[in-house]
Amino acid sequence: MNNRLALACRPRSLVLLFVQILLLVVVLVPFLWMFSVSLKPATEPFAIPARLWPEHPTLANYALAFRPEFQRYFLNSLFVSLVTVAITIPLALLAAYSLTRFQMRVLSVFLGAVIVAQMFPSGAIIIPIYKLMKAGDLLNTYTSLVVAYLAITLPVAIWMLRGFLLQLPVTLDEAAAIDGAGPLQAFAQVIVPLTRPGIAATTVFVLIVTWQEFLFALTFTSTRDVRTLPVGINDYIGQYGIRYGELMASSVLISLPVIALFFLLQRYFVAGLTSGAVKG
């Protein structure tokens, strides 16, 4: 009986393995090609026949890409991303905690608004946000980018943390109350430490979204002083040509921090995404 089950499962396992390998190739080949072009001299990307690995690898493109403007764009992206995370996580955590612990009609309405907010694409809300930033004379500032990023990250962050908090029993709050802790004290000393995996997962999500966001950054910034990396690499695309080597080298440098962060917090990220699959 066990042998029959093993034989029946083997074709399914092989198909699953094939699909996984195919997906891995689809995901990795564009990045490998980007990395390959970043190591090629200026004329080699157009060589025929095309080569996946450069014939004469060089780091000159990285030296040219890491110019003062790129460093400025990097610092801008880092600052905006960290500020967005610092605002999004506490607000989302408090909102998610309220949605899971208090039964009020107004909170149900708020939860519905959060769900509806996730349905709108970025392009649908960019014009209202642009008008608000223009009316407040905030265009071409870090504030405009942070506010725009909060609009797209906060609803999803609330939903992710709510799914994680639903797994924590209410008895934890009751036990803290019996020990004399108030609601905020129980939240800070009991709930937040137990929610660290969910916080880590949400932090990774917010950082990835803000680090690679292009549309808002292009619309709300007009000078190099506040441009972020996704917009800044357009400098390599000129009227008479594209500097592919420097463009790909910059793209690799942009991708590395996100890849490193994801691998460091991968297990927390997966746990946070799947936390609401069982309950809620």
HELIX and SHEET records of a PDB file:
HELIX    1   1 ASN A    2  SER A   38  1                                  37    
HELIX    2   2 GLU A   44  PHE A   46  5                                   3    
HELIX    3   3 ALA A   60  ALA A   65  1                                   6    
HELIX    4   4 PRO A   68  ARG A  101  1                                  34    
HELIX    5   5 ARG A  105  MET A  119  1                                  15    
HELIX    6   6 SER A  122  ALA A  135  1                                  14    
HELIX    7   7 TYR A  142  LEU A  165  1                                  24    
HELIX    8   8 THR A  171  ILE A  178  1                                   8    
HELIX    9   9 PRO A  183  ALA A  186  1                                   4    
HELIX   10  10 PHE A  187  ILE A  191  3                                   5    
HELIX   11  11 VAL A  192  LEU A  194  1                                   3    
HELIX   12  12 ARG A  196  GLN A  212  1                                  17    
HELIX   13  13 LEU A  215  PHE A  220  1                                   6    
HELIX   14  14 LEU A  229  GLY A  232  1                                   4    
HELIX   15  15 ILE A  233  TYR A  236  5                                   4    
HELIX   16  16 TYR A  244  LEU A  264  1                                  21    
HELIX   17  17 GLN A  266  THR A  274  1                                   9    
HELIX   18  18 SER A  275  ALA A  277  5                                   3    
END                                                                             
